[in-house]
Amino acid sequence: MHRFDTFTDLRVNSGDRQGEITLWPSFTDIMTVVLMIFMLTMIVVIIKNTTLAQALLTSENQKKQVQSLLHDKEKAQAELKIILADLEEKLSQKQMTLLLREDEISLLQQDLEGKMARIAAVEKESAELKSDIKGLQAGVAAAREEAAAFEKKSTELARQYEVRIAEIQAASEKRLAALSSDKAREIEDYNRKVLALLNQLKEKETVILALGGEKQNLEMSLAKQRQDFSALEEKYIRLIQPARSPAGKKVATVVYQRTGGNFRIGFKGIDTERIETLTMDQLHQQLGALRQKWQDQLYVKVIIPEDSGLTYNEAWTFTKDILSRYDYYFQEKAGAPAEEPHAGHTGPAEPSQ
């Protein structure tokens, strides 16, 4: 209760109210305090709610950022997995190419050694052939000289025979004109001499015939020697023919082997590093198309791995068939026999080319 004892009461009719007891100022003060407390509490709550809302908003933004980072990380991981798969595939292809290159280098070395040995053998055989050719040429020259001598001798004998016949006929006519009928004896003697001369002429004819037979035999021998010389010359030319080589050619690779009881054909086309698996019909289609496109520029490299699981006849038959159909070298030789393949061999004419 407030009596305002120490203050002057300025209210109207204050005298009438001095004796009343009033409770309103105290209630007003209490309500004011309560209101102030409520307002302070509301202000504190609002401030806390605002702070909490900002904290929640910040947390939500951070959560979204984290989710975005996680999404970006997952996306990056997926891209990295794709890149890693591509790199692994490229690495596998490079390893396969490296293995093929190593096999090719090894087989090229073997092929080089084989070709060096062949060159040495060809040079030796060529020297022997040259020696044989020189001997045959000397024999041919001698046979020609002997045939010329026999021909000259037979011509001379024929000429002498004709001259002798002419002389005998002239002498006979002369003597017959001079002989009289009473000289029949002399005629008989003369006839005997003529018969003797005729017999001599027959002997000469026999000698001429014998010389003619010898001449014919010499001509046959000369023809045979010419034939041998032609065969040796052809063989020599064939020996010095250029060897099969991929230099400047379009190279297609065929890998043939047996896997798990089944035949497996790998094919690598021109200007590509990828090896694809084909059936026999598909292989012939591919090689036929390449043969039609590149003609005498197509070099077919047949590879028989060391662990191919093939028999010798299977590898040899396949190699001979493929090369004789499509390879430029065997097309030029028109079906010449191919060389026999070995383990790790790429086909006739070279181990790995």
HURARA-V317564 format. One line per field, one symbol per residue. burial: I if it has 24 or more other ideal C-beta (glycine too) atoms within 12 Angstrom, else O. Layout:
# HURARA-V317564
burial=???
This chain:
# HURARA-V317564
burial=OOOOOOOOOOOOOOOOOOOOOOOOOOOOOOOOOOOOOOOOOOOOOOOOOOOOOOOOOOOOOOOOOOOOOOOOOOOOOOOOOOOOOOOOOOOOOOOOOOOIOOIIOOIIOIIOOIIOOOOOOOOOOIOOIOOOIOOIOOOIOOIOOOIOOIOOOIOOIOOOIOOOOOOIOOOOOOOOOOOOOOOOOOOOOOOOOIOOOOOOIOOIOOOIOOIOOOIOOIOOOIOOIOOOIOOIOOOIOOOOOOIIOIOOOIIIIIIIIOOOOOIIIIIIIIOOOOOOOIOOOOIOOIIOOIIOOIOOIIIIIIIIIOOIOIOOOOIIOIIIIIIIIIIIIIOOOOOOOIIOIIIIIIIIIIIII
